[in-house]
Amino acid sequence: MDNKKSNTERFVIPKTLSQSIHDYLRKSILKNELKSKQRINEKEIADLFQVSRTPVREAVVRLAAEGFVEIISHREALVKEVSYKELKEIFQVLGVLDKLAIGLIVGYIESSELTQLEKMTNRLERAYIVSEVEKFIELNYAIHEILWNSLKNKNEFLMKELNYCANQVKMCSYPLTSAFKNPKIMKKSMIAHKEIIEALKNRNKQKLETVVYDHWVPPLP
């Protein structure tokens, strides 16, 4: 039996404490377990991970740089609150970036990906019909993330920027959920997703760019 390990197995680099704490806090924010304006208790996090406050502080500083938290003072950090105004601004940027992305990938979407997207769009429509707002939002972004992942080896920088913007939107759980409780906004989004699928099937770049851009301009309050 060959006991030799592959290069990949041999050189796996474990996460640092700071990275592990960063990932934990980031997921907690995205899942709304840490809510808008909630104070991040560094002592509690340090006790949870059984570490000093130093790696916790490093993780918080990184989260602040990524836009997830706001450092109020040397010893206090709050989960950042995103207003409707900020949400509109993020959507505006996403519209431009997503229009560019869809133009790059329209000719490269594989039939298996298209089948997956169509199934997910059908699930999205079922959530729309029964007004499952949170499920609708979850599926909405899952569909976009599949499309954006098609940018690998084409424009990875653009893919990262799109995912960054999407993560910023996911932090806006309250204004986002409130907005999608408006039947007009949900309907507009549903129609757009069905049009995206049809345009992808037809490889209609011009239609896709128009629909995708308009999709990110919901009539928020």
DRENDOPA-220337 format. One record per residue (C-alpha): residue number from 1; residue in one letter; chain; x, z, y. Coordinates in Angstrom, 3 decimals. Each point is the difference from the previous one (the first is absolute). Last residue first. Example, Ala and Ser with C-alpha at 12.3 -4.5 7.8 and 13.67 -1.06 7.14 Angstrom:
BEGIN
> i, aa, ch, c1, c3, c2
> 2, s, A, 13.670, 7.140, -1.060
> 1, a, A, -1.370, 0.660, -3.440
This chain:
BEGIN
> i, aa, ch, c1, c3, c2
> 221, p, A, -38.988, -0.391, 53.049
> 220, l, A, 1.557, -2.428, -2.515
> 219, p, A, -1.233, -3.590, -0.087
> 218, p, A, 2.337, -1.104, -2.831
> 217, v, A, 2.993, -2.217, 0.881
> 216, w, A, 2.030, -0.012, -3.213
> 215, h, A, -2.253, -2.493, -1.803
> 214, d, A, 0.319, -2.426, 2.903
> 213, y, A, 3.685, -0.551, -0.841
> 212, v, A, -0.683, -0.384, -3.718
> 211, v, A, -2.866, -2.446, 0.543
> 210, t, A, 1.945, -2.254, 2.377
> 209, e, A, 3.200, -0.042, -2.066
> 208, l, A, -1.959, -0.633, -3.183
> 207, k, A, -1.972, -2.900, 1.477
> 206, q, A, 3.194, -1.714, 1.173
> 205, k, A, 1.765, 0.559, -3.317
> 204, n, A, -2.759, -1.401, -2.219
> 203, r, A, 1.540, 0.327, -3.470
> 202, n, A, -3.507, -0.702, -1.377
> 201, k, A, -0.007, 3.067, -2.232
> 200, l, A, 1.631, 2.007, 2.775
> 199, a, A, -2.709, -1.139, 2.445
> 198, e, A, -2.710, 1.159, -2.404
> 197, i, A, 1.657, 3.393, -0.510
> 196, i, A, 0.538, 0.502, 3.747
> 195, e, A, -3.629, -0.915, 0.717
> 194, k, A, -1.175, 2.708, -2.398
> 193, h, A, 2.290, 2.501, 1.716
> 192, a, A, -1.261, -0.983, 3.459
> 191, i, A, -3.646, 0.426, -1.005
> 190, m, A, 0.731, 3.507, -1.252
> 189, s, A, 1.873, 0.961, 3.193
> 188, k, A, -2.830, -1.185, 2.250
> 187, k, A, -2.549, 1.820, -2.187
> 186, m, A, 1.954, 3.242, 0.189
> 185, i, A, 0.279, -0.265, 3.779
> 184, k, A, -3.709, -0.774, 0.426
> 183, p, A, -1.026, 2.825, -2.355
> 182, n, A, 1.795, 2.616, 2.180
> 181, k, A, 1.287, 2.522, -2.525
> 180, f, A, 3.184, -2.069, 0.176
> 179, a, A, 0.803, 1.375, 3.453
> 178, s, A, -0.445, 3.620, -1.050
> 177, t, A, 2.262, -0.533, -3.001
> 176, l, A, 2.704, -1.475, 2.243
> 175, p, A, -0.377, 2.624, 2.724
> 174, y, A, 0.322, 2.829, -2.558
> 173, s, A, 2.572, -1.517, -2.358
> 172, c, A, 2.401, -1.130, 2.713
> 171, m, A, 3.030, 0.686, -2.209
> 170, k, A, -0.926, -3.033, -2.079
> 169, v, A, 0.436, -2.119, 3.141
> 168, q, A, 3.608, 1.122, 0.399
> 167, n, A, 0.580, -0.778, -3.674
> 166, a, A, -1.357, -3.506, 0.573
> 165, c, A, 2.417, -0.478, 2.909
> 164, y, A, 2.951, 0.983, -2.214
> 163, n, A, -1.267, -2.245, -2.804
> 162, l, A, -0.134, -2.936, 2.413
> 161, e, A, 3.471, 0.781, 1.339
> 160, k, A, 1.419, 0.212, -3.528
> 159, m, A, -1.508, -3.357, -1.002
> 158, l, A, 1.321, -1.611, 3.203
> 157, f, A, 3.516, 1.231, -0.816
> 156, e, A, -0.401, -1.249, -3.574
> 155, n, A, -0.556, -3.573, 1.130
> 154, k, A, -0.011, -2.494, -2.851
> 153, n, A, 1.746, 1.881, -2.831
> 152, k, A, -2.946, 2.384, -0.134
> 151, l, A, -2.780, -1.317, 2.253
> 150, s, A, -2.444, 0.011, -2.933
> 149, n, A, -0.043, 3.789, 0.439
> 148, w, A, -1.994, -0.636, 3.184
> 147, l, A, -2.861, -1.592, -1.936
> 146, i, A, -0.169, 2.860, -2.482
> 145, e, A, 0.162, 2.455, 2.914
> 144, h, A, -2.921, -1.731, 1.705
> 143, i, A, -2.207, 0.433, -3.054
> 142, a, A, 0.961, 3.661, -0.379
> 141, y, A, -0.799, 0.466, 3.681
> 140, n, A, -3.614, -1.085, -0.381
> 139, l, A, -0.331, 1.784, -3.320
> 138, e, A, 0.740, 3.381, 1.618
> 137, i, A, -2.215, -0.739, 3.042
> 136, f, A, -2.944, -0.945, -2.221
> 135, k, A, 0.520, 3.058, -2.187
> 134, e, A, -0.094, 2.199, 3.115
> 133, v, A, -3.142, -1.707, 1.314
> 132, e, A, -2.058, -0.026, -3.188
> 131, s, A, -2.945, -1.770, 1.671
> 130, v, A, -1.751, -1.026, -3.267
> 129, i, A, 0.243, -3.720, 0.769
> 128, y, A, 3.449, 0.344, 1.602
> 127, a, A, 1.469, 1.756, -3.039
> 126, r, A, -1.375, -2.812, -2.188
> 125, e, A, 1.496, -2.556, 2.404
> 124, l, A, 3.421, 1.647, -0.255
> 123, r, A, -0.239, -0.148, -3.780
> 122, n, A, -0.651, -3.746, 0.275
> 121, t, A, 2.962, -0.259, 2.378
> 120, m, A, 2.116, 1.797, -2.594
> 119, k, A, -0.973, -2.534, -2.649
> 118, e, A, 0.818, -2.880, 2.385
> 117, l, A, 3.374, 1.523, 0.864
> 116, q, A, 0.900, 0.347, -3.692
> 115, t, A, -0.974, -3.608, -0.683
> 114, l, A, 2.055, -1.135, 3.003
> 113, e, A, 2.983, 1.968, -1.241
> 112, s, A, -0.252, -1.642, -3.429
> 111, s, A, -0.380, -3.437, 1.629
> 110, e, A, 3.226, 0.487, 1.938
> 109, i, A, 0.091, 0.277, 3.793
> 108, y, A, 2.959, -2.080, 1.230
> 107, g, A, -1.607, -2.567, 2.310
> 106, v, A, -1.924, 2.594, 2.000
> 105, i, A, 3.037, 2.294, 0.213
> 104, l, A, 1.579, -0.885, 3.337
> 103, g, A, -3.214, -0.641, 1.933
> 102, i, A, -1.450, 3.220, -1.392
> 101, a, A, 2.960, 1.931, 1.373
> 100, l, A, -0.148, -1.429, 3.540
> 99, k, A, -3.711, 0.782, 0.264
> 98, d, A, 0.720, 3.433, -1.449
> 97, l, A, 2.579, 0.712, 2.703
> 96, v, A, -2.286, -1.032, 2.877
> 95, g, A, -3.050, 1.823, -1.314
> 94, l, A, 2.062, 3.047, -0.942
> 93, v, A, 1.183, 0.298, 3.607
> 92, q, A, -3.564, 0.010, 1.317
> 91, f, A, -1.064, 2.376, -2.768
> 90, i, A, 2.704, 2.445, 1.124
> 89, e, A, -1.224, -0.247, 3.609
> 88, k, A, -3.612, 0.556, -1.039
> 87, l, A, 1.018, 3.076, -1.983
> 86, e, A, 1.954, 1.312, 2.995
> 85, k, A, -3.094, -0.269, 2.187
> 84, y, A, -2.184, 1.497, -2.730
> 83, s, A, 2.372, 2.978, 0.028
> 82, v, A, 2.778, 0.842, -2.415
> 81, e, A, 0.797, 3.680, -0.396
> 80, k, A, 3.517, 0.746, -1.189
> 79, v, A, 0.452, 2.740, -2.554
> 78, l, A, 1.527, 2.801, 2.013
> 77, a, A, 3.571, 1.258, 0.288
> 76, e, A, 1.192, 3.344, 1.341
> 75, r, A, 3.366, 1.736, 0.059
> 74, h, A, 2.025, -2.123, 2.421
> 73, s, A, -3.144, -0.815, 1.933
> 72, i, A, -2.944, -2.353, -0.219
> 71, i, A, 1.386, -2.301, -2.699
> 70, e, A, -2.677, -2.582, -0.776
> 69, v, A, -0.591, -1.097, -3.564
> 68, f, A, -0.627, -3.230, -1.890
> 67, g, A, 1.659, -2.416, 2.432
> 66, e, A, 2.975, -1.039, -2.129
> 65, a, A, 2.460, 1.822, 2.281
> 64, a, A, -2.197, 3.100, -0.270
> 63, l, A, 0.044, -0.285, -3.786
> 62, r, A, 3.809, -0.104, 0.130
> 61, v, A, 0.114, 3.122, 2.149
> 60, v, A, -2.391, 1.724, -2.402
> 59, a, A, 2.163, -0.867, -3.017
> 58, e, A, 3.148, 1.327, 1.704
> 57, r, A, -1.856, 3.195, 0.921
> 56, v, A, -1.043, 0.502, -3.599
> 55, p, A, 3.573, -0.667, -1.147
> 54, t, A, 1.204, 2.772, 2.391
> 53, r, A, -2.773, 2.528, -0.617
> 52, s, A, 1.761, 1.395, -3.073
> 51, v, A, -1.203, -0.936, -3.458
> 50, q, A, -2.462, 1.286, -2.573
> 49, f, A, -2.105, -3.181, 0.187
> 48, l, A, -3.205, 1.943, 0.706
> 47, d, A, 1.900, 2.637, 1.993
> 46, a, A, 1.500, -2.695, 2.257
> 45, i, A, -3.431, -1.585, 0.430
> 44, e, A, -1.530, 3.358, 0.932
> 43, k, A, 2.854, 0.749, 2.416
> 42, e, A, -0.277, -3.432, 1.641
> 41, n, A, -3.706, 0.416, 0.741
> 40, i, A, -1.096, -3.441, 1.136
> 39, r, A, -2.636, 0.627, 2.653
> 38, q, A, -3.231, -1.928, -0.377
> 37, k, A, -0.751, -2.364, 2.895
> 36, s, A, -1.516, -2.605, -2.383
> 35, k, A, -0.325, 1.302, -3.538
> 34, l, A, 2.452, 0.845, -2.746
> 33, e, A, -1.957, -0.666, -3.184
> 32, n, A, -1.068, -3.240, 1.711
> 31, k, A, 1.297, -2.032, -2.953
> 30, l, A, 2.405, -1.798, 2.363
> 29, i, A, 1.168, 3.317, 1.443
> 28, s, A, 0.572, 1.590, -3.421
> 27, k, A, 1.787, -3.142, -1.183
> 26, r, A, 2.368, 0.184, 2.982
> 25, l, A, 0.588, 3.709, -0.513
> 24, y, A, 0.977, -0.452, -3.665
> 23, d, A, 2.144, -3.064, 0.707
> 22, h, A, 1.891, 1.802, 2.792
> 21, i, A, 0.490, 3.058, -2.215
> 20, s, A, 1.498, -2.136, -2.760
> 19, q, A, 2.192, -1.869, 2.480
> 18, s, A, 1.296, 3.240, 1.562
> 17, l, A, 0.791, 1.431, -3.407
> 16, t, A, 1.992, -3.136, -0.816
> 15, k, A, -1.453, -2.409, -2.526
> 14, p, A, 2.103, -0.660, -3.077
> 13, i, A, 2.296, -3.044, -0.064
> 12, v, A, -0.319, -2.050, -3.186
> 11, f, A, 3.501, -1.298, -0.773
> 10, r, A, 0.132, 0.177, -3.777
> 9, e, A, -3.565, -1.177, -0.606
> 8, t, A, 0.449, -3.129, 2.131
> 7, n, A, 3.443, -0.715, -1.458
> 6, s, A, -1.523, 0.071, -3.469
> 5, k, A, 0.722, 2.926, -2.268
> 4, k, A, 2.257, -0.198, -3.042
> 3, n, A, -1.239, 1.851, -3.058
> 2, d, A, -0.157, -3.099, -2.188
> 1, m, A, -1.357, 0.963, -3.407
